[in-house]
Structures are given as C-alpha cells and as structure tokens.
Amino acid sequence: MSGEQKTKAMGEQAKGKLKETAGHLTGNDRLTAEGRAEQAKGDARQAKEKTKDTFKH
C-alpha cells in the first residue's frame, strides 16, 4: 500500500469518526451520516490499496 494512499485512507476514517461522534453528541443526523460515509470512503480506499498490493506481489 502506498504511503500516501494509506495516509489518505486513515485521514478519511479519522475525520469521518470525528464527524459521526459530533453528530451523535449534537443530535445532528446529517452530520452523523456524513461521518459514516466518510469512514466508508476511507475503508474502500484502504481495501483498494490492499488489493493492488496483493496482485503486485
């Protein structure tokens, strides 16, 4: 997994978790949903990179 892509994936996951938590604390369903979506995007990016690494070796 390239370092840059791994960092992006981890950043998206962390940012999404923060948004989700903030949404829960404030009762903002839209913010909670945005946070979950961002986490899913980070998970997908990470899975894509792991798949690329698997076929690379």
N, C-alpha and C positions, 0 to 999 in steps of 0.2 A: 504494500500500500504506500503510495507516495506520501511523503511527509506533509506536503501542502494540502492534499485532499483529506488526509486524516485529521489535520488541524481544523479544516473547514467543517468536517462532519461533527467533530467533537464540539466545536463552537456553536453549531446549529442546535445540537442536542441540549447543550447547557442553556443557551438563550431560550429555547423552547420550554425547558423546565422552569426557568425563571418566570416566563410569561404565564405558564399554566398555574404556578403557585400564586402569582399575583392575582390572577383571575379568580382563583378559589378564595383568596383572602378578602377580595373586594366584592365578590359575588357577581363578577362580570363574566357571563357565559361566553361572550365573543372572544375575550382575551384568553380564556381557558382553551377554547377551540383553536385559536391561533397558535398557542403554545404546543398543543398536541400535534398540530400539523407540522410545525417546525421541527419537532422531535422526530416525526416520521420521515421528514425530508432528510434529516441527518442520518437516520438509520438506513435509509435507502442508499444514500451516498456511500456510507461505510460498507454496506453489503456489496455494492457495485465494485468498489475498490478491492475488496477481499476476493471477489470472483475473478477480477482481472489478474490479481496476484497468483491465484490458483492455476490459471491457464498459462501464466507466464513461466512458471517453474516446471 
